[in-house]
Amino acid sequence: MTERRYTAFSDELRHIFGCRVQRISVDAGFTCPNRDGAVGTGGCIFCGGKGSGSFGIRPELSVTRQLLHGKEFLARRYGAAKFLAYFQAYSNTYAPVERLRLLYEEALAVSDVAGLIVGTRPDCLPSEVLDLLAGYARRTYFWLELGLQSPLDRTLALINRGHDFAAFADAVVWSRERGIRVCAHVILGLPGESREEMLATAEILNGLGVEGVKLHQLHVMKGTVLEEMYRRGEVRCLERDAYVDIVCDFLERLDPRIVIHRLVGDAPADHLVAPDWSLRKGEVLDAVDAELTRRVTRQGSVMRDRGRMV
């Protein structure tokens, strides 16, 4: 196996559990304050009717049944022996604490589920919810995934995010104070952002002390506001080689202690508008590996340390 030039999530899981571990995405029936009227009704411009990235989940099933269904499929396809319940669809802390506790406990009660990943927004983390999550961080393998997408307030307004960068930074501080590991979601290629601004995001994340990062190319899904903008020519997607180049530059600037949960997003063909290379995730990952090898660099090799390059 070729040596990875970045700190891969899969490597951490194998080191901790000693076997193949797979995430099982769960839809527990949550909504989002950017859709139900609390902060907005339209949602983010890239988010479809099922929540960003939640395709393939079967929300008509209970959490237990979703996990059992996922276990059967992932064990057969990948030989996975342990699993993480990934509460993915919409904002998975946007409910009273007791409801959250019941759902998370239901997931952990399923055999071979070895931990939790909870995806949410930074404005859905009141202190009582953070305290609940801190309890899980102490007793099981746990990650809190926080949607940032961009640290630029002008971009957050453009994509109708419904919160500013300060809300994300505060949520990271409050989480880390409680011993909760945070994985930040970042989209590369958002409208109006320069290459320098995208790469500066890595240094911002270093400074915040996040423990994980998920990178995602901007892609356009059917039925979204982003699709309307794309059809009008107001949005362009990065070409594959340009995306690979930016990802490698980003990794070089990112602290090597930060775990890389994802380098490229994927989407079902029947929902994707653009770019078509999003359907070939494996090729993109191979291209990132090849480019880092060609450069003879790795994660953190040119990160900034007190104003100098190391």
C-alpha positions in Angstrom: 0.0 0.0 0.0 1.3 3.5 -1.0 2.1 5.7 2.0 -0.5 8.4 2.5 0.8 11.9 2.5 -2.0 13.2 4.7 -3.6 12.1 8.0 -6.5 10.0 6.8 -9.6 9.2 8.8 -9.5 5.6 7.6 -6.0 5.2 9.0 -7.1 6.5 12.4 -10.0 4.1 12.5 -7.9 1.1 11.7 -5.3 2.1 14.3 -8.0 2.5 17.0 -10.2 -0.5 16.2 -7.8 -2.8 14.4 -10.3 -3.6 11.6 -12.3 -2.0 8.7 -14.7 0.6 10.1 -17.5 2.2 8.0 -19.8 5.1 8.6 -23.6 4.4 8.3 -25.5 7.5 7.4 -28.7 8.0 9.4 -31.8 10.2 8.9 -33.4 10.7 12.3 -36.1 13.1 11.1 -34.5 16.4 12.0 -35.0 19.6 10.2 -32.9 22.8 10.1 -33.4 26.3 11.4 -32.5 27.6 8.0 -35.6 25.8 6.6 -38.2 25.8 9.3 -38.3 29.6 9.7 -36.1 30.0 12.8 -33.4 31.8 10.7 -34.7 31.2 7.2 -37.0 29.1 5.0 -35.0 28.4 1.8 -32.0 26.6 3.2 -28.5 26.9 1.8 -28.4 27.4 -1.9 -26.7 24.0 -2.4 -29.1 22.0 -0.2 -31.9 19.9 -1.8 -35.0 18.6 -0.3 -33.3 15.8 1.6 -30.5 17.7 3.2 -27.0 18.1 1.9 -25.3 14.8 1.2 -28.0 12.6 2.6 -29.0 10.7 -0.6 -29.4 7.0 -0.2 -30.7 7.1 3.4 -34.0 5.5 4.2 -35.8 7.9 6.5 -38.9 5.8 6.7 -37.0 3.2 8.8 -36.2 3.6 12.5 -32.6 4.5 13.5 -32.1 0.9 14.4 -33.4 -0.5 11.1 -31.3 2.0 9.1 -28.2 0.9 11.0 -29.0 -2.8 10.5 -29.6 -2.3 6.8 -26.4 -0.3 6.5 -24.4 -2.9 8.4 -25.5 -5.7 6.1 -24.6 -3.8 3.0 -21.3 -2.4 4.2 -20.1 -5.7 5.7 -20.8 -7.4 2.4 -19.3 -4.8 0.2 -16.3 -3.7 2.2 -15.8 -6.4 4.8 -16.4 -3.9 7.6 -16.5 -5.3 11.1 -17.3 -2.2 13.1 -19.5 0.8 12.3 -20.1 4.4 13.2 -23.6 5.8 13.4 -23.4 9.0 11.3 -26.3 11.3 12.0 -26.0 13.2 8.8 -29.3 14.5 7.3 -30.0 18.2 8.2 -29.1 19.5 11.7 -28.7 16.6 14.1 -28.6 18.5 17.4 -31.7 20.6 16.5 -34.1 19.0 19.1 -34.6 18.9 22.9 -31.9 17.1 24.8 -34.1 14.2 25.8 -35.0 13.4 22.2 -31.3 13.6 21.2 -30.3 11.3 24.0 -32.9 8.7 23.0 -31.8 8.7 19.4 -28.1 8.5 20.2 -28.6 5.7 22.7 -30.7 3.8 20.2 -27.8 3.9 17.8 -25.2 2.8 20.3 -27.4 -0.1 21.3 -27.0 -1.7 17.9 -24.3 -4.4 17.9 -21.0 -3.5 16.3 -21.8 0.2 16.4 -18.6 1.5 18.0 -19.2 5.2 18.0 -21.1 8.3 16.9 -20.7 11.1 14.4 -23.1 13.9 14.7 -23.4 16.5 11.9 -25.0 19.9 12.7 -24.8 23.7 12.4 -22.8 25.9 14.8 -26.0 27.7 15.7 -27.7 24.5 17.0 -25.4 23.9 20.0 -26.9 25.3 23.2 -24.9 24.6 26.3 -27.2 21.7 27.4 -26.7 20.0 24.0 -22.9 20.5 24.2 -22.9 19.0 27.7 -24.8 15.9 26.3 -22.3 15.5 23.5 -19.4 15.9 25.9 -20.7 12.8 27.8 -20.6 10.8 24.6 -17.2 12.1 23.8 -16.0 10.7 27.1 -17.7 7.2 26.8 -17.4 6.3 23.1 -15.6 7.2 19.9 -17.2 10.5 18.9 -16.9 13.3 16.4 -19.0 16.5 16.1 -19.2 17.6 12.4 -19.8 21.4 12.0 -20.7 23.0 8.8 -18.5 26.0 8.0 -18.3 25.9 4.2 -16.4 29.2 4.2 -14.9 31.6 6.8 -15.9 34.6 4.7 -19.1 36.3 5.9 -19.8 37.6 2.4 -19.8 34.0 1.1 -21.9 32.8 3.9 -24.5 35.5 3.1 -24.3 34.6 -0.6 -25.0 30.9 0.0 -27.8 31.8 2.5 -26.0 30.0 5.3 -28.0 31.8 8.0 -25.0 32.3 10.4 -21.7 34.1 10.3 -18.1 32.9 10.9 -18.2 34.1 14.5 -20.9 31.6 15.3 -18.7 28.8 14.0 -15.6 30.0 15.8 -17.6 30.2 19.1 -19.0 26.7 18.6 -15.5 25.3 18.1 -14.3 27.0 21.3 -17.2 25.7 23.4 -16.9 22.2 22.0 -13.1 22.0 22.6 -13.5 23.2 26.1 -15.7 20.2 26.7 -13.3 17.7 25.1 -15.4 17.3 21.9 -13.5 16.7 18.7 -14.7 18.9 15.9 -14.6 18.2 12.2 -15.1 21.3 10.0 -16.9 21.0 6.6 -15.4 23.3 3.9 -16.5 23.7 0.3 -13.8 24.7 -2.2 -14.9 26.6 -5.3 -17.7 28.7 -3.8 -18.7 31.7 -6.0 -16.5 34.8 -5.7 -13.8 33.2 -3.6 -10.2 33.6 -4.9 -7.6 30.8 -4.6 -5.8 32.8 -1.9 -9.0 33.0 0.1 -9.7 29.3 -0.2 -6.1 28.5 0.9 -6.3 30.9 3.8 -9.1 28.8 5.2 -6.6 26.1 6.1 -4.6 28.6 8.2 -7.8 29.7 9.9 -8.7 26.1 10.8 -5.2 25.6 12.2 -5.6 28.6 14.4 -9.0 27.5 15.7 -7.6 24.1 16.7 -10.2 21.9 14.9 -9.3 18.2 15.0 -10.8 17.2 11.6 -11.6 18.6 8.2 -14.0 17.5 5.4 -13.3 19.0 2.0 -15.9 19.1 -0.7 -15.9 20.5 -4.2 -18.8 22.8 -5.1 -21.2 20.7 -7.1 -24.6 21.5 -8.3 -27.6 19.3 -7.4 -31.0 19.2 -9.1 -33.8 21.2 -7.5 -31.5 23.7 -5.6 -31.2 27.4 -5.8 -27.6 26.8 -6.9 -28.9 24.9 -10.0 -30.9 28.0 -10.9 -27.8 30.2 -10.5 -25.7 27.7 -12.6 -28.3 27.6 -15.4 -28.2 31.5 -15.5 -24.4 31.4 -15.8 -23.8 33.0 -12.4 -21.9 30.0 -11.0 -19.0 28.0 -12.5 -17.6 24.7 -11.1 -13.9 24.0 -10.8 -12.4 21.6 -13.4 -11.1 18.4 -11.9 -7.4 19.2 -12.3 -7.9 22.7 -10.8 -9.7 21.1 -7.8 -6.9 18.6 -7.3 -4.3 21.3 -7.4 -6.2 23.4 -4.8 -6.7 20.4 -2.5 -3.0 19.7 -2.5 -2.2 23.3 -1.8 -4.7 23.3 1.0 -3.3 20.1 2.6 0.2 21.5 2.5 -1.0 24.4 4.6 -3.0 22.3 7.0 -1.6 21.2 10.4 -0.7 17.4 10.1 -2.4 16.7 13.4 -5.8 17.4 11.7 -7.6 14.3 10.5 -8.8 14.4 6.9 -12.3 12.9 6.9 -12.9 13.5 3.2 -11.1 15.1 0.3 -13.9 15.0 -2.3 -17.6 14.7 -2.2 -19.7 12.4 -4.4 -23.3 12.5 -5.6 -25.8 10.2 -7.3 -25.8 10.6 -11.0 -29.6 11.1 -11.2 -29.3 14.2 -8.9 -26.1 15.7 -10.1 -26.0 18.7 -12.6 -22.3 19.5 -12.5 -19.4 18.9 -12.6 -19.5 15.4 -14.1 -16.2 14.4 -12.6 -17.9 14.3 -9.2 -19.1 10.9 -10.3 -15.5 9.6 -10.4 -14.5 10.1 -6.8 -11.8 7.3 -6.9 -10.0 9.0 -9.8 -9.9 12.3 -7.9 -8.4 10.7 -4.8 -5.8 8.9 -7.0 -5.0 12.2 -8.6 -4.5 13.9 -5.2 -2.1 11.2 -4.2 -0.2 11.4 -7.4 0.1 15.2 -7.3 1.4 15.2 -3.7 3.9 12.5 -4.7 5.0 14.5 -7.7 5.5 17.5 -5.5 7.3 15.5 -2.8 5.1 17.2 -0.2 2.5 16.2 2.4 0.0 17.6 4.8 1.5 20.5 6.7 4.7 20.7 4.7 4.3 24.5 4.0 2.1 25.5 6.9 2.7 28.8 8.5 4.3 28.9 11.9 4.7 32.3 13.6 5.0 34.1 10.2 7.6 31.7 8.6 7.2 28.8 6.3 8.3 25.4 7.7 
